[in-house]
């Protein structure tokens, strides 16, 4: 089998993606030349450029040939994301000229499968859980290689390669993405499945097909490995030999009860290994994050990390950027940005916000992500958004998709049973917020809504 590090140049198509940028950083850290294309310049590509990774933003075959002309074709590996369209000129060029090409998931699998692999999958919660496990292992002085689908606030990166301890094992901690069946390239020692709510139905068509693929992923676990699974979905994995369940206020093998929100953090009582630990503190808010913490605790205990290390790490965990990230936190005005893009995530986000701000007006600004997801969950989005006090919709962020007739933000707006709702353009939004009264504002979505934050802050604070 070829060695993923045998090449001289690593050419990324879609380098600005959260998963692709982490891979690019891995190869750069291994002293490889890394070059990447993306459609637009973003904060992520700006950081990559600061790390001496060349990024560019146009499909231009002539310039492409100039970039690679001094390097033998056999010394170049092309890595692409499924978000790159099949008719992309540069992808077609590499295919026509028979370059060595791998999907992101293939390259990732080749890297992480070499180590003691911990893979975190699930419709929701996998990024925060991956970051939590990374933090616990890092604080416990373990050798780690971490690929996380978000920027970890504690480390300000989505990639961590920290292996200072000789003659100790290396743990690869990886977010296992179900999109396009990517996670089937990973063969973990321990796997977590946080949830299997329907999503990516453009790929899977039915919820049952999605469940079947998660079962395939669970079957990838190595001999004598373990599955850590949310109690609500353990019924799908009865054939797994070593399975551990976790739950809040349910009969999981690891469970939490007596949840409290104190000063924007959570405390809970933990039951594990026939022991109860009272008032365990988690550094971020939300009942759903206690669930993520239980999964992380289960993995840490599997590898015999002492409770003392686990609890101190939970306490100092600062979360992930764009997961309940504060941009304004004043007594009379709060602005929080969140990546939520599925109805269940929005429901959890609004529940957490209402728990923290029970008496304030909550304004939700939502940018739907993908036409297919909006179509598949139109009623669910309408229901989950309706618990806000004011709902503002932006146009759908299409990402890789072309429009679907009749599926737009106005169709979603019409489904929302609420008096205080409106559809605004991105251009109209900052000025509207300045001229109207708001107390707690949530910007929500997986598109480019985060790019509006500087202008929104400027209007609100000046």
Secondary structure, 3 states (H helix, E strand, C coil): CCCCCCCCEEEEECCCCHHHHHHHHHHHHCCCEEEEECCCCCHHHHHHHHCCCEEECCCCHHHHHHHHCCCCHHHEEEEECCCCCCCCHHHHHHHHCCCEEEEHHHHHHHHHCCCEEEEEECCCCHHHHHHHHHHHHHHCCCEEEEEEEEEECCCCEEEEEECCCCCCCEEEEEECCCHHHHHHHCCCCEEEECCCCCCCHHHHCCHHHHHHHHHHHHHCCCCCCEEEEEHHHHHHHCCCCCEEEEEECCCCCEEEEEEEEECCEEEEEEEECCEEEEEEEECCCCHHHHHHHHHHHHHHHHCCCCHHHHHHHHHHCCCECCCCEEEEECCCCEEEEECCCCHHHHHHHHHHHHHHCCCCCEEEEEEEECHHHHHHCHHHHHHHHCCCCEEEEEEEECCCCCCCCCCCHHHHHHHCCCCCEEECCHHHHHHHHHHCCCCEEEEECCCCHHHHHHHHHHHHHC
